[in-house]
Amino acid sequence: MIPTEDILKTIEMVQIEKLDVRAVTLGINLVGCADGDSGRMLRNVRTRIHSAAGRLVSCCDDVSGTYGIPIVNKRLAVSMASQLLEAHGPAVCLPLARVLDESAGEVGVDLIGGYGALVHKGFSDGDRRVVDSIPDVLSTTRRVCSAVSVASTKAGINMDAVRRMGAIIKETAERTRAKDGFAAAKLCVFANIPEDNPFMAGAFLGAGEPGTVINIGVSGPGVIKSALERLIATRKNVDLGRIAEEIKRTAFRVTRVGELMGREVAQRLGVRFGVVDLSLAPTPDVGDSVGEILETMGIAAIGAPGSTAAVALLNDAVKKGGLFASSSVGGLSGAFIPVSEDQALSRAVREGTLTLEKLEAMTSVCSVGLDMVVVPGDTDADTLAAIIADEMAIGVINGKTTAVRIIPAPGKGPGDVAVFGGLFGESYILPVRNAGRSGRFVAFGGQIPAPVQSLKN
């Protein structure tokens, strides 16, 4: 029997502290849809998505109603589009993306991930077609998201791919100039990309995954913040070790809720349950912020000395709590620091306490990387590539996932605001110091070799 205290605590987390299941993501393998005839391939893709995902939204709504816990987003993650495009020319890229977009809308989901490529060791023909088409695809579709892997601890960093992605991001943002470059918010560049990530824009179905699988993303920054506020207000002599323990205990409860919901959805759909990803993914709402957790921990100005250590403590405690709660923890699992999606982080940018350099330092100990960072629209492509290269190096050397989701807002500069709306939020523009001074380094291209710590066999 579940203790009464745990039941009451869960009710409080849902009703007061904004606990929710942030995303239920259904992974769908589309490799079997490949066909030399493009029309038949596109029909196969549509049929496969409808067959696998037709009941996803209704199942999620039923489970949410049963347990009284909101499921905010229902999403799809499919096999990398590059696999379907190996036998086709560039003219098929946009029709495939439109089928993905339309099919996602027809089954009622918010976003669909998988229009991407794995190029950390080089480009196949399909990879190149996908990458080259990203600006067209993301600027003309509503739900399609793209993830491109350019580095891994085993492979090193493909600097040719990094440079290409700098240009792609620049062009993608420019295509949606009227929306502050919003299309680039649906594009992530990765090192050590996970195959079971339920969060967008990085979700896709990896080659080692089942044909269909439910992966669930649980969030709860407000729950963690409230738990720490109570601890500090009611206990004497609270130290950082006690704070870490409280975060761990709270993460345990949140993970148990997420796994219960995910397994129930999977059972009702008749598919495998994959992982629960406990990631503190903030929203623009006040009280649902990772930045506010850092402030509760004593960081009076986000970006001040101590901010990186505070993120490290938070990220580690969340992972420990999740692992203790479930043997099915996966994805990214930790703390996200997406600037435009977190009102406290965006405020710190406005106040000048949070800089690009400090954000980069904080990403070395969080669970992703430079996320939803908005920079001046005149930032050149090679500087964007160099920012990506720095972040990839952090991931490769430390054997962790890092990613870059950066938006050069066309026509805007430091002090201006980019507004994306919804969960994507808004942010003041982060200045990029020393822009235009990395071009020669990036232009060398080639492969930065894998580090010595990759040799583990």
VOGU-3710 file (C-alpha; in Angstrom, 3 decimals, decimal comma):
1> miptedilkt> 0,000/0,000/0,000  1,227/3,506/-0,858  1,723/5,583/2,303  -0,868/8,338/2,826  1,922/10,914/3,118  3,186/10,080/-0,367  -0,330/10,327/-1,831  -0,903/13,744/-0,242  2,533/14,910/-1,349  1,839/13,919/-4,943
11> iemvqiekld> -1,501/15,777/-4,901  0,297/18,867/-3,627  2,968/18,575/-6,330  0,314/18,466/-9,065  -2,119/21,089/-7,768  0,274/23,667/-6,339  3,793/23,043/-7,615  3,140/22,508/-11,350  4,191/18,854/-11,562  3,310/17,457/-14,952
21> vravtlginl> 4,362/14,922/-17,518  6,035/17,302/-19,933  6,066/14,951/-22,925  4,889/11,496/-23,913  6,862/10,669/-27,048  6,072/7,678/-29,242  9,063/6,410/-31,188  8,239/4,931/-34,590  10,672/3,085/-36,844  10,152/4,224/-40,445
31> vgcadgdsgr> 13,014/2,304/-42,074  10,572/-0,274/-43,426  8,868/2,514/-45,372  11,886/2,935/-47,661  11,106/2,436/-51,335  12,766/3,367/-54,610  9,478/4,902/-55,729  9,133/8,222/-53,890  5,343/8,314/-54,085  5,062/4,851/-52,576
41> mlrnvrtrih> 7,596/5,725/-49,882  5,616/8,807/-48,866  2,383/6,799/-48,711  4,127/4,177/-46,595  5,290/6,834/-44,138  1,822/8,312/-43,748  0,244/4,880/-43,270  2,867/3,820/-40,734  2,422/6,954/-38,624  -1,365/6,662/-38,635
51> saagrlvscc> -1,206/2,986/-37,761  1,226/3,441/-34,870  0,078/6,789/-33,461  -3,618/6,989/-34,224  -4,607/6,321/-30,595  -1,722/8,081/-28,848  -3,511/11,320/-27,959  -6,699/9,640/-26,738  -4,684/7,184/-24,629  -2,690/10,022/-23,071
61> ddvsgtygip> -5,868/11,966/-22,316  -7,456/8,909/-20,707  -4,411/8,176/-18,535  -4,127/11,834/-17,559  -7,785/11,832/-16,516  -7,401/8,595/-14,568  -4,472/9,821/-12,473  -5,238/13,550/-12,434  -1,764/14,457/-13,685  -1,478/16,684/-16,782
71> ivnkrlavsm> 0,301/15,389/-19,878  1,344/18,623/-21,547  2,706/17,435/-24,908  2,184/14,371/-27,079  4,930/13,923/-29,633  6,459/11,568/-32,181  10,103/10,623/-32,760  10,843/8,774/-35,972  13,876/7,224/-37,642  16,331/9,717/-39,109
81> asqlleahgp> 14,978/11,024/-42,403  18,381/10,583/-44,013  17,792/6,815/-44,040  14,699/7,244/-46,216  16,389/9,657/-48,605  19,463/7,646/-49,571  17,790/6,435/-52,762  16,129/9,747/-53,659  17,160/13,134/-54,948  16,871/16,517/-53,209
91> avclplarvl> 13,410/17,073/-54,708  11,941/14,470/-52,332  13,141/16,170/-49,123  10,410/18,765/-48,763  7,582/16,363/-49,735  8,804/13,932/-47,063  8,906/16,704/-44,466  5,394/17,771/-45,417  4,101/14,228/-45,030  5,698/14,048/-41,584
101> desagevgvd> 4,173/17,414/-40,669  0,713/16,584/-42,000  0,664/13,110/-40,456  1,650/14,515/-37,062  -1,193/17,017/-37,288  -3,670/14,348/-38,378  -2,936/12,189/-35,315  -3,061/15,265/-33,071  0,491/15,533/-31,746  2,409/18,733/-31,060
111> liggygalvh> 5,771/18,042/-32,710  7,562/15,328/-34,656  11,319/14,811/-34,429  13,630/12,890/-36,706  14,235/15,104/-39,713  17,958/14,900/-39,167  21,215/13,070/-39,727  24,119/11,440/-37,894  27,256/12,921/-39,445  29,846/12,787/-36,650
121> kgfsdgdrrv> 32,154/10,740/-38,907  31,032/11,991/-42,304  28,148/12,523/-44,721  26,264/9,934/-46,736  24,223/11,118/-49,722  21,029/11,022/-47,652  22,676/12,932/-44,805  23,773/15,708/-47,119  20,322/16,013/-48,672  18,692/16,313/-45,254
131> vdsipdvlst> 21,144/18,898/-43,925  20,976/21,028/-47,075  17,155/21,027/-46,958  16,792/22,003/-43,284  16,210/25,745/-43,913  13,397/24,985/-46,383  11,875/22,288/-44,200  11,865/24,084/-40,842  10,680/27,384/-42,299  7,724/25,850/-44,155
141> trrvcsavsv> 6,488/23,182/-41,751  4,825/23,667/-38,385  5,642/20,553/-36,358  8,841/19,097/-37,829  12,006/19,263/-35,695  15,563/18,497/-36,674  18,578/17,078/-34,836  22,040/16,698/-36,363  24,849/14,799/-34,642  28,262/16,270/-35,488
151> astkaginmd> 30,432/14,820/-32,699  30,868/11,945/-30,276  33,446/10,842/-27,754  34,198/7,816/-29,956  34,468/9,741/-33,230  35,698/13,212/-32,286  34,278/16,350/-33,902  33,453/16,590/-37,599  34,451/20,207/-38,181  33,214/20,160/-41,785
161> avrrmgaiik> 29,765/19,332/-40,411  30,121/21,946/-37,673  30,925/24,651/-40,202  28,042/23,575/-42,415  25,641/23,719/-39,457  26,735/27,269/-38,659  25,626/28,284/-42,138  22,443/26,202/-41,953  21,393/27,815/-38,655  22,039/31,279/-40,073
171> etaertrakd> 19,973/30,574/-43,195  17,186/28,836/-41,254  16,744/31,815/-38,955  16,784/34,249/-41,875  13,950/32,337/-43,583  11,709/33,244/-40,630  12,912/36,829/-40,144  9,386/38,035/-39,374  9,238/35,592/-36,441  12,629/36,521/-34,955
181> gfaaaklcvf> 14,271/33,489/-36,599  11,902/31,007/-34,940  12,620/28,138/-37,357  16,109/27,800/-35,835  14,442/26,999/-32,484  13,416/23,666/-33,985  17,018/22,667/-34,777  19,568/21,086/-32,405  23,216/20,218/-33,071  24,503/17,390/-30,857
191> anipednpfm> 27,515/15,636/-29,439  26,852/12,149/-28,040  23,228/12,290/-29,139  20,919/9,927/-27,161  18,671/7,551/-29,091  15,799/7,659/-26,577  15,406/11,365/-25,807  11,701/12,314/-25,524  12,341/16,081/-25,592  12,306/18,267/-28,700
201> agaflgagep> 13,984/19,380/-30,818  16,449/16,527/-30,312  14,144/13,496/-30,304  14,521/10,735/-32,880  14,244/6,939/-32,857  17,706/5,390/-32,743  18,781/2,264/-34,606  18,917/0,198/-31,409  15,361/1,026/-30,340  12,212/-1,138/-30,730
211> gtvinigvsg> 9,890/-0,633/-33,696  7,511/1,362/-31,519  8,284/2,569/-27,999  6,977/5,064/-25,445  9,557/7,365/-23,864  8,331/9,851/-21,304  9,733/13,193/-20,206  8,856/14,340/-16,695  9,552/17,808/-15,413  9,033/19,658/-12,175
221> pgviksaler> 11,243/22,684/-11,491  8,436/24,150/-9,388  8,304/21,017/-7,263  12,044/21,156/-6,552  11,910/24,888/-5,794  9,007/24,489/-3,348  10,721/21,577/-1,592  13,883/23,642/-1,085  11,930/26,666/0,139  10,192/24,524/2,756
231> liatrknvdl> 13,457/22,932/3,808  15,244/26,255/4,244  12,278/27,842/6,058  11,649/25,002/8,523  15,081/23,545/9,261  18,037/25,080/11,050  21,630/24,728/9,888  20,768/23,598/6,376  23,921/22,975/4,335  24,447/22,104/0,680
241> griaeeikrt> 24,591/18,397/1,429  21,108/18,576/2,934  19,905/20,593/-0,047  21,245/17,910/-2,405  19,468/15,221/-0,372  16,149/17,084/-0,578  16,488/17,456/-4,349  17,247/13,746/-4,634  14,196/12,763/-2,555  11,923/15,020/-4,579
251> afrvtrvgel> 13,328/13,754/-7,883  12,595/10,223/-6,678  8,896/11,026/-6,204  8,644/12,800/-9,550  10,294/9,907/-11,400  7,934/7,348/-9,833  4,952/9,365/-11,045  6,411/9,624/-14,542  7,160/5,929/-14,855  3,661/5,005/-13,674
261> mgrevaqrlg> 2,111/7,228/-16,342  4,460/6,085/-19,090  3,950/2,389/-18,446  0,185/2,871/-18,403  0,201/4,668/-21,762  2,463/1,996/-23,265  0,252/-0,817/-21,972  -2,895/0,735/-23,394  -1,223/1,249/-26,771  0,257/-2,254/-26,746
271> vrfgvvdlsl> 3,843/-1,047/-27,271  7,111/-1,269/-25,335  7,860/1,162/-22,528  11,307/2,643/-23,007  12,613/5,230/-20,556  11,531/7,946/-18,204  13,622/11,068/-18,701  13,564/13,154/-15,530  14,774/16,488/-16,822  14,025/19,779/-15,128
281> aptpdvgdsv> 12,693/21,426/-18,275  11,370/24,898/-17,392  8,535/26,832/-18,999  8,154/30,613/-19,321  5,711/30,580/-16,373  6,805/32,089/-13,067  7,369/29,294/-10,554  8,360/26,737/-13,193  11,979/27,789/-13,570  15,409/26,207/-13,121
291> geiletmgia> 16,790/29,710/-12,628  14,498/30,180/-9,629  15,897/26,976/-8,103  19,391/28,457/-8,344  18,143/31,634/-6,674  16,557/29,569/-3,889  19,945/27,890/-3,421  21,487/31,293/-2,723  22,645/32,531/-6,129  21,360/36,112/-5,946
301> aigapgstaa> 22,255/36,889/-9,565  22,244/33,998/-12,046  25,668/33,967/-13,673  27,472/35,099/-10,525  30,377/33,019/-9,191  28,952/29,808/-7,777  26,329/29,408/-10,518  28,184/26,538/-12,183  28,641/24,719/-8,860  24,931/25,164/-8,076
311> vallndavkk> 23,938/23,676/-11,455  26,341/20,777/-10,875  24,773/20,009/-7,488  21,255/20,228/-8,946  22,018/18,073/-11,981  23,748/15,352/-9,960  21,030/15,185/-7,294  18,285/14,913/-9,927  20,103/12,045/-11,639  20,637/10,193/-8,354
321> gglfasssvg> 16,987/10,542/-7,369  15,836/9,329/-10,758  18,153/6,324/-10,793  17,016/5,303/-7,303  13,373/5,484/-8,407  13,582/3,515/-11,648  15,777/1,144/-13,613  14,402/2,698/-16,802  15,889/6,176/-16,554  17,295/7,389/-19,867
331> glsgafipvs> 17,278/10,220/-22,361  19,024/13,274/-20,926  17,830/13,236/-17,273  19,136/16,235/-15,387  18,690/19,996/-15,523  18,013/22,047/-18,659  18,955/25,719/-18,893  17,069/26,938/-21,997  17,291/30,707/-21,819  14,156/31,826/-23,644
341> edqalsravr> 12,032/29,120/-21,995  13,023/30,113/-18,436  11,877/33,553/-17,296  14,560/33,792/-14,582  17,370/33,007/-17,041  15,972/35,475/-19,561  15,806/38,121/-16,825  19,454/37,448/-15,970  20,377/38,086/-19,616  18,472/41,374/-19,529
351> egtltlekle> 20,255/42,402/-16,323  23,644/41,493/-17,767  24,595/38,922/-15,119  24,337/35,913/-17,443  26,741/35,969/-20,375  27,345/33,540/-23,202  30,677/32,542/-21,673  29,121/31,811/-18,271  26,325/29,848/-19,885  28,925/27,727/-21,658
361> amtsvcsvgl> 30,616/27,007/-18,324  27,282/26,001/-16,791  26,577/23,629/-19,689  29,656/21,597/-18,776  27,764/20,307/-15,738  24,099/20,371/-16,850  22,406/17,691/-18,926  22,308/19,377/-22,332  24,075/22,502/-23,558  23,509/25,968/-25,003
371> dmvvvpgdtd> 19,739/25,803/-25,329  17,374/28,429/-26,756  20,122/31,037/-26,765  19,242/34,081/-28,859  22,153/36,047/-30,322  22,376/39,097/-32,617  21,122/38,496/-36,140  24,373/39,777/-37,650  26,444/37,045/-35,970  28,332/35,441/-38,852
381> adtlaaiiad> 28,032/31,762/-39,732  31,630/30,906/-38,798  31,174/32,412/-35,336  28,035/30,313/-34,895  30,077/27,285/-35,987  32,815/28,138/-33,487  30,247/28,365/-30,680  28,996/24,926/-31,716  32,564/23,581/-31,784  33,216/24,787/-28,232
391> emaigvingk> 30,079/23,094/-26,953  30,827/19,887/-28,843  34,304/19,827/-27,290  32,777/19,942/-23,794  30,636/16,926/-24,638  33,339/14,934/-26,387  36,016/15,398/-23,728  33,655/14,772/-20,816  31,762/11,878/-22,396  28,406/13,619/-21,990
401> ttavriipap> 25,616/14,802/-24,218  25,867/18,425/-25,234  23,786/20,311/-27,757  23,413/23,756/-29,274  20,073/25,349/-30,080  21,011/28,889/-30,995  18,880/31,481/-32,781  20,489/34,466/-34,528  17,485/36,829/-34,485  17,477/38,679/-37,830
411> gkgpgdvavf> 17,625/42,446/-37,511  18,019/42,411/-33,728  20,922/43,100/-31,400  21,846/43,299/-27,710  19,058/44,858/-25,650  16,333/43,768/-28,078  13,828/41,021/-27,299  13,006/37,996/-29,452  9,498/36,636/-28,887  8,644/33,074/-29,932
421> gglfgesyil> 5,517/32,400/-27,869  4,163/29,337/-26,111  6,663/26,999/-24,486  9,453/28,564/-26,572  9,091/31,799/-24,598  11,065/34,977/-25,223  14,524/36,289/-24,475  16,721/39,329/-24,552  19,540/39,044/-27,063  22,843/37,747/-25,691
431> pvrnagrsgr> 25,876/39,679/-26,947  28,563/37,591/-28,681  31,981/38,957/-27,806  34,833/38,564/-30,286  32,490/37,645/-33,116  34,198/37,231/-36,480  37,529/36,164/-35,015  37,254/32,376/-35,348  36,828/32,030/-39,091  40,344/30,810/-39,849
441> fvafggqipa> 40,128/28,073/-37,225  36,747/26,872/-38,465  37,867/27,005/-42,113  40,593/24,390/-41,542  37,799/21,799/-41,345  38,570/18,115/-41,061  38,101/15,928/-37,997  39,179/16,823/-34,477  40,308/13,373/-33,293  38,559/11,444/-30,547
451> pvqslkn> 40,145/12,007/-27,111  42,325/9,405/-25,436  39,563/8,614/-22,925  37,505/7,168/-25,807  39,854/4,154/-25,872  38,113/2,033/-23,236  38,249/-1,469/-24,705
//
